[in-house]
Amino acid sequence: MRIRGIALVPLVLVVAGCGAVDEPPLGAIGTITRESQISRPIDQYLPSEDDLARLWQVRGAATATCYARHGVPDRTSVPPRLRERLREQRKHDLTRSPLYGFFDTGDAHDNGYGTSPDSGHGLETPAPWAPPEVVKECEAAGSAAVGNLHLVTDERVLPDGGPPPATADRRVAEAVDAWAGCMRAAGHPYGNPIDPLLDPKWRRPISTGDGTRQPTTAAEIDTATADVRCKIEVNLVGTAVAVQAAYDQRYIDSHATQLTEFAQRVHGYTRGQAN
């Protein structure tokens, strides 16, 4: 399972009382019981799905032009179903987060932890056969056409990679401890919210015979529903999102100029690009 285009590693949680020196002040903590309630201050600075699609198109056109110049025609330069896949990934960013793990209240009862849609890497189109130096040149040309932006749906696209994650914050660690206690009581001894998503027991590879996946097991559904229930009971997601919002705001305040320039750059790259 991959989240936000990167392989997950277990969260490193600090002991309560440690690491508090640089922790930003915390505002009100809302109660979050479904993923549609999740929002962050940084969201308004992220490119829209339409903007990302246009950036992909600009990048793809520059890449294809370079390949054609080297005699490599018919280059597939834009991923198929691009806007649909970007929308799927945005939803995935909410329901499977490095900050709080799995939180898909609508799907847990039916599909357990489900499957991951395309990450940023999954949206890449494979390079055609060409000499290595041509591939290097043309892929670089495509990236340069959009200012070498990392075309992903989350905050990694922003200047300096976006706000730092709040995963090691003392207040998140305390909420995670409460969640872990709830999970132990339910018979699922996971130490942090990412662990269930990484559990190899829930991997369901596609069958090589008919292209379908193995059905979700009762054990996976039981674990996923307990996972979501415990997060709601201890308000892990509400706490984690509130703490992350404080880090978001500190980043926004310290990067005001860069964020304005970033928005202008995106507009400049996509200006005149057809929908």
C-alpha positions, 0 to 999 in steps of 0.5 A: 500500500502506498499513500501520496505516492511514497512508501509508508514507514511507521510514524515516529512518535515522541514521548509526551513532553518532548519536542514541545519547544517548537510546537505551534499553539493549538486552536479549537479542536473539532470533532470529526466523524466522517471524511467530508468534515476534513479540511485544512488551511493549506487546501486553498493553496493547492492547485485544483484538479483542472489546474493539475490536468492543464499542467500535465497537458503542458508537460506532456506536450513539451515531452512529446514535441521533444520525442518527435524531434528525435523521431519518436512519434505517437508519444502518449504524453498525458495519462488516460482518464486524467481528471477522473484519476486526479479526483480519485487521488484527492479523495484518497488523500483524505481517507488514507493519510500519513497523519491519521491513517485510514479513515473511510467511513463509507467503505470500511464495512464493505471493502475493508482497507480497499485498494489504492488509486493512482499515486503521483507515480501511478500517473506517470506515462512510461517512456517510449523506447529511445536511446537513454540520452533521448529519454533523459533529455525529453523527460527533462524538457517536459518537467522544465515546461512546468517549472519542474513542479512535482505534479501530485495532488497534495501539499508536496507540490507547494514551495519547499514541499509544503508544511511539515507533517505534525506526526511527531507532535506531542498532541498527536502522539497522545491521541494516537496512544488513545487510539492504540488503546482502543484498538487493543481492547478491540483485539487489534494491537496496532501501535500507530494509525499507519500499521493497519494499512501496512499489514501484509494480511490485507494485501489483495493482489490482482489475479493473473487469470481474470484480472480481479482481486481476491475478496475482502476477508471478514477479518479485514473488515472487522479490523477496518471498522474497529480502526475507524470506530476507535478514531471516532471514539477518541477523536484522533482525526479531529485532533490530528487535523487541528494540530496539522492546521497549526503547522499549516498556518505557520507555513502559510505565514512564513511562505506568503511571498512564495505561495503568491509566486507559486500561484502566479507560476501555475497560472502562467504555465497553464494560461491558454491551455484548453480544458 
